[in-house]
Every structure is written in structure tokens, then in C-alpha cells.
Amino acid sequence: MIGIFDSGLGGLTVARAIMRRLPGEPLVYFGDTARTPYGNKSKQVIEGYTLQNIKFLLSRGVDRIVMACNTASALAFPVAKKHFPLVPIFEVITPAVDEASRFTESGRIGIIGTRATVQSGVYEKRLTRRDARLKIFSQACPLFVPLIEEGWLRSTQMKSVAREYLEPLLARNIDTLILGCTHYPLIKGLLQSIVGEGVRLVDAADAMAQKLADGTALSEKSGVRHQWYASDITPYFHAIASRWLGKKINVKRQSVF
Ligand code: DGL
């Protein structure tokens, strides 16, 4: 069983990508909706939350952990590895970095994410460690998550906010843009229409699912049962979850703290 956690609902984009690539693998999903967002919290707090989330998933019997949350991946992966050295733990930064460095021709890469992810500088460090000639430009996009969660995916407000965030990156002539946050695959079409076909989008959710699929023998099992947990069932939780996953799910409330 694969355990996935996120700061809330956004990680469903990663669950969805994994379900598409590995349809025979049962998932246990935990969304920390009671403590979301992580994107404006400190490293210390995000590390503490991450360890609690992983402990809960392991108690459900999972044998691998996917940190779907970019913010947790950026800030708490080392502490997670230290505390659970025997558990295979996957973060979403590495697959996105791999894909972006493969795609870019001009060597000019843009990154968008939460404030915490952008301020951590993790993408820049990883990319330039791979190739010191790469030029990296990042932009925190704190308004995207609330707009997406409100369902304003194709609104005029979303379009103008997206333009405001992306124009400085476009002015730098990027040819690749990393979507460094769980929620952004949900506005991929809109982002692509703003940056134009000349800029390749790297979807961290899909890159993660691909990486997991590469290391997993395809299971023939059908009718697998996934388990869905959240630390709070907020009023619109089920509506958002069903819309994003394209099907109804039964979510149980689970406290991990
Ligand atoms: N899941 C977070 C991420 O991918 C976005 C939402 C939050 O700030 O908690 O960075």
C-alpha cells in the first residue's frame, strides 16, 4: 500500500496521477485539512506536522510514503528520512527537477510555488547542483491556493492573478515552468494559455507518479480499495474532493495530533 499525505486536499492531484499510472496499487491518503495551509508556516512546524502524518500512515500498514505536498517536500524531507530511515519516502521535488532539466533547451527555468517552497530555495539548489549553467527564476503565488479551493479555476480574477505572477517569469524568457505546488495541475490549461506553447509545464504530480510507476511492477489487481482520511472534514470537503478526483469518495476524519 502506498501512503500519501498532503497539507490538505491538493495532494489529491498526486493521488489521481498515481491512480492513473498504477491502477492496481491501493492508496491510503491523509489530508491535513485541520492545519492547512503549510505554505506560510515555519520549517520547524512543517517538520513536526510531517512526522505526525507519516507516523499515522505507517500505522495503517503502508510500505511506502509519498510526500505529495511540495512545501513539506521542500522543508521536511531530511527530517522524515532521519526519523524513518527504513521506509522508502518519495518527495515531489526530485522528479520535477529531473523532468525540468531534461526538457529545458535554453537553460532558463521558472518555478512557481507557495511562499515557503520558494523561500526554501530547494528547486534552485537542486537544479544548479545538476547543472551550474542553469538560470532559475522563481515566483511565490500565495493567491492561487485559496482561489483554487474556492473553485474559481477559470474566473477572470484567477486569470489576472496568474498574469501578474507569470509576467515577470516570462520577461526572463523561460522555456520551462515547474508547477511546484499540489494545486497547480488543476489550472494547468489556464497557465499554459498564459505562458504560450513555447513554455513547457512540468507537473510535479505527474512526474512523481511516473517515478513511482518506474520502480513498481504493474499489478493486475482490479477493484482496489483506497482509504481516505483527513484531519478535519470541512463543509465543502466532499464536493471539492469528488470534483478533483472525478468520483465520490468516503473520507474518514482522523486526528494525528
Ligand atoms: N500542499 C501545498 C503545497 O504543495 C499547498 C497548500 C498549502 O500551502 O498547504 O505546497
Residues whose N, C-alpha, C, O or C-beta is under 5 A from the ligand:
A	BS01	DGL	S7 G10 T36 P37 Y38 G39 N40 A68 C69 N70 T71 T114 V145 G180 C181 T182
